[in-house]
Amino acid sequence: MGHEVAVISLVALGGALGGMARFAISNLMSRFLGKAFPWGTLAVNTSGAFLAGWLLGRLGLPSTPNPLWLFTVVGLLGGYTTVSSFSLQTLELWQSGQAGRAAFNIGATLLLGMSMVALGWRLAGGHA
């Protein structure tokens, strides 16, 4: 029971910190680039993908999750990145008649996300 509480605490702490970082970065991006496009969510999701790839390259995928993996990848990056905001903002663009921006958001998120996770993994020394 004590081990499970420690694991949940690590994930919860990481998630709380990641959520606060996401909120701060999203607001900062909106302040500087405006709210016509969800730049903050795109920045958060692509930087989170980069960090996930980098951690994968450095730590490898553990056969059983260790405390560092649980805190950083499951908690911190899980709280930091957000598919729900991406989905809602894309739907808002679509429903407001901005189909081109909605499509751009989908394409940019997928392409940049995959590129950043691969770049992070490679820079961390990952090998194919």
N, C-alpha and C positions, 0 to 999 in steps of 0.2 A: 504494500500500500504506500509506503514512504517513497519508493522509487517512482511510482506513478504520479504522486503529488509533485515530485521534483521535476519530472518530465513535463507535466502540464504547466508548471510554473515557468520553466524555460521557454516553452512555446508562447505562453501568455505574455511574458515580459517582452520577448522578441516581437510579437504581434502588436503590442501597445506602442513600442518604439517605432516600428515600421509604419503603423497607421499615423502617428504624429508626423513622421517624416514625409509621408505622402501628402498629408494635409498642407504642410508648410510649403513643399515644392509646388504643388498644384496651385496654391494661392499666389505664390511668387511668380510663376509663369503667367497666370491670368493677369496679374498686375502689369507685367512688362509687355506681354504680347496680346492682351485682350481676351475676350471671351467668345469671339466669333468661331473659334475652333478649339477643341480640347487639347491644347498643347501640353498642359500640365500632366494629364493622364498619359499622353504619348511619351513624354519625357520620363515619367515614373516607370511605366511599363518597360520601356526599352533599357533604361539604366538598371532596373531590377533584373531583366533578362541577362544583361552583361554580368552583373554580380553573381547570378546563379551559375552562369557558365564558368566564370572565374573560380568560384568555389568548387564546382565539379572538377575542374582541371587541377586544382590544388589538393582537394581532399579525396577526390574520387567519390563514387557512389557507395556509401557504406552498406554492407550486407545487413547490418542492424544499425538503425539510426543512433549516432553518438550524441552527446550533449551539444557539441559545437554545431553539428548539422541541424539538430532540432531547434536550437536558438536562432541560427542565422537563416537557414533556408526555409524551414517550416514556419517559424515564428516571424522573424524580421522581414524576410522577403515576401512571405505570405500576407503579412499585414501591409506591406509597402506597395506591392503591385495590386492591380485591381481589374478583374474582368467585368465586374458589375458596373463600375463607372464607365468603362469603355463601351459596354453594351448600351447603357442608358443614353450616353452622349451621342452615340451613333444613331440610335433610334430618334432622338430629338432632332438631329440634323435631317434625317430622312423625312420625318413628319413635318418639318418646317419648310419642305420643298428644296432642300439642299442635298439632293441625291449625289452630286459630284463630290461634295465634301464628305458625305457619309462613306462613299466608296473609297475615297482617299484615306480616310481614317482606318478603314478595315485593312486596306493594302499596306499602308505605312506601318501599322501596328504589327501585322504578320511578318512583313519583310524585315523591318528593323529589329523586331524581337528575335527572329531566328538568326539574323546576322550578328546581333549583339551577344547572344548566348554563345554562338560559335567563336566570336572574337574573344570573349572573356575566357572561354575554355582554352583556346589556343595560346593566349598571352600568359595563362597560368601554367603552361607547359604540358597541356593535354596533347596526346598523340592519337592519330587515327589508327 
